[in-house]
Amino acid sequence: MLLATIWAGLVLGSWQVSYNEADANLSLNNADGGVSVSGRLEFESRDKSWTIVAPRDAAKERLSLVDGQGNVQGYVAFQGQGNQLSMLVYHRTAQSYPGKLRFSGELTFTPESFACRTRPHKGGRVLQLASGPADSMLNDSLFDPELDRALQVRAATTKITTQGRGRYGLTLEGQIDEAAEAVWSFSLEKDYYRSRYVPYYKPINRKRCPTPPTGWMSWNTYFDKATAEDNLAEARIGKKFLQPFGMEFWSIESWQDNSDQLPVSHFDNLSLTPNPRQFPLGMKQLADDIRALGFRPGIWTAPFGTGSTDFYLAHKSWFLHNKAGKPLSTWNGTYTPDPSQPEVIDYLREIHRIAAHEWGYEFFKIDGMSGRNHGYCAHFFERPEIRAAFKDPACPNPFERCVSAFREGIGEERIFLACQGHFTGAEAAYADAARIGADIVHPNQPPKWENLLNQAQCTLNQIFVNNIVFFSDPDTLLVGDFFGIEQARLATTVVALPGQMMFSGDKLATLKPERMRLLQQSLPVCNVRPLDLYPSFSMLPVWDLKISRSFGNWNVVALFNWSEKEESINFNFAELGLAADAEYALYEFWTNTYQGLHKNSYSLPVPAHGVRLLAVHRAQPNPQFLSSDRHITQGAVELTKLAWEGSGKTLSGSIKCVADSPLTLRFRTPAGFTFEGAKTADNVSCTAAAESADLVAVTLTAPVSQETAFTLTWR
């Protein structure tokens, strides 16, 4: 009597396991979590294939490994509870042999999911980022940001390849020998961020805020002295040099009555009275003037306190006092409102409604939300002695009451930046963006290297929530002459490469063309998400942005030198999740230099406090695109089409040009090809030349902002 060839008897927690002996097909299904895995299971020992069969005894929770002589020599055991499922391969008693278990098939998960990494690697040197459905051989999980759902896959070797709309290729391998057992596992977590880091998790509202906000704000060069005319004068320059590249908002800081003299705790933060000397026409007029220049107006508020004695005396019962009757103060104000009182919450809602719907502001930077020390309200309201001062000490959510009121006041259509917002707090459910670190400068001082280093540290630590929980704001990108060009390039890379918010803060009229160009090369923000879904606490020297487009895939790799002297920064291609034995063509963005073809690893000297930015393309036998100087992602923002046509030896594409702004594309010419020429639209200037035997440069200049086609020909 033949044994049954279909084994479908296992239900382990939420998982159903079945195996078809006839075609070695293993199926794992978690219907409740939307997971389906199906493919061929194989075992090999000493280069010989063994058979995997349904159980041959009464132990029904395992499959049997059968050698070439028909003997059962080991088992594949299944264990499961809840949403956890593991597979263990082990020897039969007294047996000792090496072996490799392999699975190759398909995995189906939720349609909005993407491949990523959820297990930190000790000693890792690389930050993984992606634009588009990019794959990495380092990925070990899938994540759906809309559902906050993760599927973690663990094996000695895991390869996940994206096929689109929740379908993935899956390859797993595990080794057993005298000292090891192969273990694979699948773990479905329905609240990945919420259960770990973000208790108020809510997906980004992409209808309201589809991309990270971009703009300009005055604080980091004007501090508390900027007038309405200063802001408008800067906006006129921004309209000419930055708006065509994608800058969207113009945001006003330090506008309140009494706000022309620090500290902020003395500002009249709650009365909505503007400073009559700096803003004589009022805030509504300024919003109208900003909008007339083509920008969306933004405004800064610090509503967790006030320095106005008049306002305090008029609403004394609204404010917190200690047991002796003395007002309690924070960074936000000499007088701090009591968030447990409905009248206070109503007032906070109303002043933001007025600023949004009567004055016309569309972007709100709402300050005072840091939880790092007692001077800011997120932390302040949690202190037992402060809660004891509430009118209602039992109020369970004082800070959330405030944040919710801000959102209700500005409305569902306005952009809300929480400064300094935290993914651990209530603002994650209400804000579109959050400041992730300290100010890039101290008041009335120029920025320093320590400020840039802090900006990079905060980015590395918190980039895992960017474009998932909310958009990260690393504070302004400053590129003025107070920095050398290498440090300015480093700041640009830190802010722009990971797809964070990009707000400029320089006095634009003072910027040299090469510095203005850095801001332009950061706009618009590329749609980037983290692939490493956990915080980093090390100053990683290698940041790898994987770019996936319908017409091609490439990596943009930043090599950072955080030290005081020049150093060679290296990486190997396996660290980037690329095939280690393949050959790659490299082009360096900041120095405009072709680095040639490389295998296995690469090293490049990087100046002190500097960065080098490499486009990494797998080498092709035909001419190929290498880099664009339009944007630091080297093609991800501007390039829209690209195709090689072998019979005609032509490379055709399409690219977005900004009016009167030349951009240069570079292409690799392999041995055996000779460049002939390039052409584009009639109204676009096109110059093309071979810079060397293996490098071609094509410069396009369009009279208006447009998408233009181009064709290059070789013989």
ABEGO torsion letter per residue (X at the ends): XBBBABBAABBBEABBBBBBAAAGBBBBBBAAAGBBBBEBBBBBBGGBBBBBBBBABABAABBBBBBAAGBBABBBBBBBBEABBBBBBBBBBGBBBBBBBBBBBBBBBBAABBBBBABBBBGBABBBBBBEBBBBAABABBBBAAAGBBBBBBBABBBBBBAEGGBBBBBBBBBBBAABBBBBBBBBBABAAAAAABAABBBBBAAABABBBBEBBAAAAAEAABBAAAAAAAAAAAAAAAAAAGBABBBBBGABBGAABOBAAABBAAAGBBBAAABAAEAAAAAAAAAAAGBBBBBBBBAAEBABAAAAAAAAAABBBBAAGBBBBBAABABBBBAABAAAAAAAAAAAAAAAAAAGBABBBBBGABAABAABAAAAAABAAAAAABABAABABAAAAAAAAAAAAAEAABBBBBOBBBAABAAAAABABBBABBBABBBGBBBBAAAAAAAAAAAAAAAAABGAABBBBAEBBBABAABBAAAAAAAAAAAAAAGBBBBBABBAAABBAAAAAAAAAAOBBBBBBBABBBBBABBBABBBBBBBBAAEBBBBBBBBBABABBBBBBBBAAAAGBBAABBBBBBBAAAGBBAEBBBGBBBBBBBBGBBBBBBBBBBBABBBBABBAABAAGGAAABABBBBBAAAGBBBBBBBBBBGBBBBBBBBBBBGBBBAEBBBBAABBBBBBBABAABBBBBBBBABBBBBBBBBBBX
